């Protein structure tokens, strides 16, 4: 979620004139959102592959 926030923030800042002041940080702290069942299963399945 924080990645999406940062990406949207950067995209908006690149188009807005005059330049906006930088944000105060990301809205969510680590651990604020618990992953759903699909995310846990996906992580478990993808951990088999070594990249």
C-alpha positions as CSV (number, residue, x, y, z in Angstrom):
1,X,0.0,0.0,0.0
2,X,2.8,2.4,0.8
3,X,4.4,1.7,-2.6
4,X,1.2,2.8,-4.3
5,X,1.0,5.9,-2.2
6,X,4.6,6.8,-3.0
7,X,4.1,6.1,-6.7
8,X,1.0,8.2,-6.9
9,X,2.6,11.0,-4.9
10,X,5.6,11.2,-7.2
11,X,3.4,11.1,-10.3
12,X,1.2,13.9,-9.1
13,X,4.2,16.0,-8.1
14,X,5.8,15.7,-11.5
15,X,2.7,17.3,-13.1
16,X,1.6,19.9,-10.5
17,X,2.9,23.5,-10.8
18,X,4.0,25.1,-8.6
19,X,5.9,22.3,-6.9
20,X,4.3,20.9,-3.7
21,X,6.1,20.4,-0.5
22,X,7.3,16.9,0.1
23,X,5.1,14.5,2.1
24,X,5.7,13.7,5.7
25,X,6.1,10.0,5.1
26,X,4.0,7.0,4.2
27,X,0.6,6.6,5.7
28,X,1.0,3.0,7.0
29,X,3.6,1.6,9.4
30,X,4.9,-1.9,8.9
31,X,2.4,-4.4,10.4
32,X,-0.7,-2.1,10.1
33,X,-2.2,-4.4,7.4
34,X,-2.4,-8.1,7.8
35,X,-1.9,-10.1,4.5
36,X,-5.0,-12.0,3.3
37,X,-5.1,-15.7,2.7
38,X,-4.3,-15.4,-1.0
39,X,-1.2,-13.3,-0.3
40,X,0.1,-15.8,2.3
41,X,-0.5,-18.7,-0.1
42,X,1.2,-16.8,-3.0
43,X,4.2,-16.0,-0.8
44,X,4.5,-19.6,0.3
45,X,4.3,-20.9,-3.3
46,X,6.7,-18.4,-4.7
47,X,9.3,-19.0,-1.9
48,X,10.0,-22.3,-3.7
49,X,11.6,-20.5,-6.6
50,X,15.1,-19.1,-6.1
51,X,15.8,-16.0,-8.1
